[in-house]
Amino acid sequence: MRRRAHRSLAQPQRHTHYSELGVNNLSPQGQSVSGKVRVYLVGNAHIDPVWLWRRSEGRWVTRSTVRSALRLMDRHPRFTFAFSSSALYKWLEESEPELLEAVRRRVREGRWAVVGGWVVEPDCNIPCGESFVRHALYGKRYFRERLGVDVRVGYNIDSFGHCAGLPQVLRKSGLEYYVFMRPNPREKELPSYVFWWEGPDGSRVLAYRLPINYAVRGERLREALREYAEMAKEGVGVIMCIYGRGDHGGGPTEEDLRIAEEAAEELGVEVVFGTPEDFFRDVTSRGVELPVVRGELQHHARGCYSAHRVVKKLNRAAEHGLLAAERLAAVAHVLAGLPYPRSELRKAWERTLFSQFHDSLAGTCIPEAYEDVENMYRYSLDVAGQTTERAAHAVAAHVDTSSGESLIVFNPVAARVRWPVEVEPAWPEGKGLVSPEGGEVACQRIQPSSLTSMGRAVFVAELPPLGYVAYRIAPSRGPAPSSLTVRDRVIESERFLLKVDPETGLIRRLYDKRHRVDVFSDLAPRALVIDDPSDTWSHGVDRFDRVIGAFEPEGVSVLERGPVRGVLRAKFRYGRSRLWQDYVVYADLDFIELRLRVEWLEERKVLKLSFPVNLSDPVLTCEVPYGAVTRPCNGEEEPMQRWIDLSGRAVTESGELPYGLAVINDGIYSYSAEGTELRLTLLRSPLYAHHDPHKPKPGLDYEYMDHGIHRFRFLLVPHAGDWRQVRLFTYAELLNMRLPYVIEDAHPGRLPRELSLVRLSPEEVAVGALKLAEDGDDLVLRLYETSGRGCKVLVELPPLGRLVEASLGPHELKTLRVPRDRRRPVRECNLLEE
């Protein structure tokens, strides 16, 4: 490797760093000699707070492990130990505060390394981008406040792959280094065990992949140290060994320390008890030009992208519920003076973040552990729901509805939108809705949720960004004219013609009238049943493609017809499982809605939904946390977030056209694509927590995952051009966020009938978060560039009299602090709001 001048990393000045503390080691520390081979030994005890045990067991394991590490420090003055996850430190604080005080003393000595800086070590594919920001925001704040430490080393040593957007989140929250283990060298080849990891926005962190398991101990430690020494000689001359019992905690033992002492004499290289930060500083001090690795670090355990649908659906709902609640609470704080529930929202976020621990969100825990995890998610959902209700009612109480009873609909999305809203109980028969401009809005009575319902209606609301609009409830002038027709098994709108095949119950034709394109090349969407003999993680599996059957039709019927939308329902059966599939076409919206209800009773099978798209030269792009990536259409199972797009060239009546289909979901995270066929993975039914090489025992009954009723919603968005031509981020938020409404009686008020708190231009920029700051009354506004092209953005906050201009690079996050006092300037801050 070529050598170059030393590249220093910026260091925050206000907090303690371990490298400044003078640790006692086997060899003098801080005397790095370029070219000298050195192995850093870092004690570790990876703790799964839930996995093959419940949360209560995790609490005990944490206290026991910490106590053991502290005893070793008392007896061995050279021993160092690294420990992550603010949630685990909080457990110490709650149950045995004297342990936390003892840890604090060792931190001050520099022998106890606080790493990670996050709430837990989460799954690093499935949480949304803002969840990763909150891990750092709440985790790093905790460590600063309780231990006086500014954590700089990101640490997810057991997570099952790492999304492309993480380097930006890490770097902009003050985490300059990153330690991980999966995918291992057999699963992904990397140019070096230490490298610069670069995200789509250009942010870089110095990353280290553990070449040997994090739980090495006993005699295996002696062998591992020999292997580490050889790798260091062939690599950059310095390497880090993390050792100690893990998963169920434990950490290093007296025997491990004895073996380390003996190995240090045997190996002929320098062996140092140190910390991860010591290792990274040693690497950078050597002036070696390190390789750059761009994009995501995949794959490990691909079955975890789809295992346990319930917890994944709860995760999506909790994340988006909290994001919407924060935004509307900020709106209510500014417009109505409602106190902002900072503490309640932080607690709800922390429970959601805890539940994102890599084994729980990945779907690999025992059923009893999921009782704890699901309860934590439901706590978050309750806080989000009540926060949203309080905010909506506080604003509605101040809206001028003196012209008559009104339906006030709120939009938590920072874009002007047209979106279907269902209201129950609805206004009385013979009445309708009048827009603020005075025009009557098309409404449609639909089937209510119960036989005793007071009525249900749907209409398409036109909503300002991050605000509300009040529709007056008034006598209707009669049925609204509509271009929508529903006949037998056909729905036609101004934009689409949808025909359902009577023999199969599937879409025989979806015709885009605007662009004169048949969207599908075959019947769609087909529910495929696929054989899956793998364990819960799907170790060693890169695809699920052995189709063993499909759901067979039982009939097609018209469910709804009216001026707003038409709905056809097809019913299917496979074995003991049943499927209800609704095709929804709106009179004047540019998407098709697909609703599924599945009663799934299969064992060791996968359910996929197949979309054969009528394209040539396909290019697949999908959303990842705070980013988008392009992947090959090779049939392998891949992780995704809320949307996926297949674009290429379509044949029209007048030639070829750049064209594509985007599919947006409400809580799935896995897909495969081969050629022009897209398959979304809906359900898997392995045994709970089944890890190879263990085999089910004959004669015993086992519980299989995801048995029961599941509901899914999708938007099918055909479009000309590529994915950038569609407001996918906006559609994805709308599908995953509830649009609250309030029916308000007539009264005077100081707020107008329509208002927006935040307006952005251009549409490529989205709001990732809007909240009040953790340490004051400033608004915190996080912007995200969604198209990957970069742009200048104009941010307008009319109620505050603010107009701000900013520049964003491709996929860049930019966070602004907006004081309520107009005399104070708006300023850019990092993800920690500093």
C-alpha positions, 0 to 999 in steps of 0.5 A: 500500500502507498503511504501518504501524509497523516490525515487527522480526524476532527475531535469535539473539544468538550468531552472526554476521549479515551485516547487522552487518558493514558491507559496502562497496557502490556506495552506503552500506549500512545507510542505508535511506530509506523510499520510496527505490527501491533494487535489490540486486545479489547474485552467485549461481552455482546449482549442480546437484551432479548433473543432466546430469552425475555427482556427481564433475563436481559436485564439480569445478564447485563448487570451480571456481565458488568459486575464481572468486567469490573471485578476483572478490572480490579484484579488486572490493571491492564484489562480494558473493556468495550460496552455499547447501548445506552438502553443497557446502561439505563438498566444499570441506572434503574436497577443497580446505580452503584454499578453505573457509578463504578463504570463511570470511574473506569470510564474516567480512567480510560479502561472502560470504552463506551462504544456504539453511541446508540440505544441498542445495536439494531438491525441496520437494514429495516429501521427507517433513516430517521430511526438511525438518527434517533439512535444517535441523538438519544444514545449519545446525549445519554452518554454525555449526560451520565458518563461525560463521554462523547462516543466516537466509535459506531459499533454494530458487531452482530447486525445482519448487513449495513445499509448504504445511508449509514456513513452519513448518519454516523459522520453527522452525529460525531461517530467517525469510526465503525466496527462490524462483523457481518457480512463475514469474509465468506459472504462479502469480499472487501479490499481490506479489514480496515477501509473508508466506508463512503455513503451515497452523499460522500460522507466517510467513516473509517470502518473495521470488519472483525475477521474473526467472531466477536465471542472468541475465548479460551484456547480459541483465543490463542489461535485467533491471536496468531491469525490476527498477527498474520493478518496484521503483517499482511495488512496495515500493520495493526489489527484489533481482536475483540474477545469474550463470551457473548450473546448471553453476556459474560465477557472475558474470564481469568483464563482469557487474560492468562492466554492473552499474556502467554500469547503476547510472549509467543507471537513476536508482535506487540499485543496491547490491551486497548480500546477501539478508538486507540486502534483507529488512531493507530491506523490513521497515524501510520499514514497508510492509504486505505481503500474506499468502499462505497455503498451497502455492506451486504448480505447475511441472513436474507430470511431476516428481511421478511421473518415475523411480519407482525413485528415489522409492521409494528415497526413501520407503524411506530416509526411513522406514527411518531414522525407524524405526531412530532410534526403535528405537535410542532404545528400545534405548538406554533399555531395553538400554543400547545405544550410540546410533549418532548419527554413523552415522545422521547420515551416512545422513541426509545421503546421503538428503538430498543425494539429494533435490536437486530435479533428482535426486528430481524424476526429471530427471537422466541415467541415469549420475547415478542410479547415484550417487543410488541408491547413496547411498540404498542406503547409507542403507537399509543403515545403517537396516537394520543399526541396526534389527537391532542395536536389536531384538536388543539388546532381545530379549536382555533380554526374559524368555522363560523360558516358552519360545521366543518371537517378539518383534515391534517397533512403531516407530509411536507408536500401539497397532496391529493389523497383519499380520506375515509371518514367514519362516522360520516356526515348525515345522508343528504350532506356533502363537503364544500372546499374553502374555494366554495366548490362541492367535493365528490364524496362516496358512501362506502361499506362501514366497519360494522353493522351498527355504524353511523356511516362511512364515506370516502373523498379525495382531499386536497391538502397543503404541506404540513398543515390542514384544510377545513371542508364545510359540511353542507347540504349536497347538490346531488351526485357528483359527475365522474369519469369513472365507470365500473362494469362487471370486472372492468374499472376505467378512469381518465388515466387507467383501464383495469380488467380482471380475468374472470378465470384467474381473478388476476389483472388481465390488463392494466392500460395506462391511457395517458402514455398508451402502455400496457403495464403488465406483460402477463397476469398480475399480481400472482400470489406464489407459494415457495418452498422454504426448508431453511432456518429462521435466518435462512443461513446459506440461502440467497434466493427463494425461488422454488415455486410449489403452488399458487393461490387458486381463484374462488370468484370476483365481485364488485365491492364499490362503485361511485364517483370517487373510486371503484373496487373489485375483489377477488378471492383465492385459496391455497391449502388451508390459507385464504386470500382476499385481493382488492383492486382500487381505481380512483377517478382522478389519481395517478396510482392503483391501490392494491389491498390484500387480506391473507389468512396464512396457515402454511409451514416452512413456506414463503408467500411472494406477490409477483408483478411481471412488468412489460419492459425491456432493459430493466433497471431496478432502484429501491429505497434504503434508509435515507437513500436509494440504491440500484441493484441487479435483477438477478433473482436474489433476495434483497432488503428494501424500505417503502418503495421499489421501482423497475424502469426501462423501455416500454412499447407504445402504439407510436414506438418506445418510451422510457417507462417504469412501475413503482410499487409502494408498501406499508410494512414489508422489507424484502423482494427479489427481481429477475429480468422484468419480474418483480416479486415482493416477499410478504410472509415467511413461516419458519420455526421460531428461533431455529438456527442451523445445525439444530434440527426439529425433533420428531414427535414434537409440535413446534410453533411456526411464524406468521400464522394468522390474518395479515393485511397489506396495502400497496400503491402501483404507480406507473410512470414515464421516465425513471423513478425520479419522475414520481413523488415516491417519498411523498406517496410512501409517507402518505401510505404509511402515515394516518391523516387525522381529521376532526369534525368541528362545530361552528365557532369563530377562531383566529386561524384560517380555514387552510394553513401550512407551517412549512413549504418546500421548493423543489419537490425533490427535497423532503422533510425527514423530521420536524420537531422541537429541539431537545434543549430549547424551543427552537424548531428542528427541521431536517431536510433530505434530498430524495432524487440523488441529484442535489439541488437548491431548496427554498424553505418557507415557514409562513406562520414564523415569517421565515424564508430560508435558502439552502443547498443540498448535495445528492441524498444529503441530510441537512438539519436546521434550527429555527428559533421562534424569535425572528431576531435570531438567525436560522442555523445549520446544525448536526444530527445531534442538534448542535 
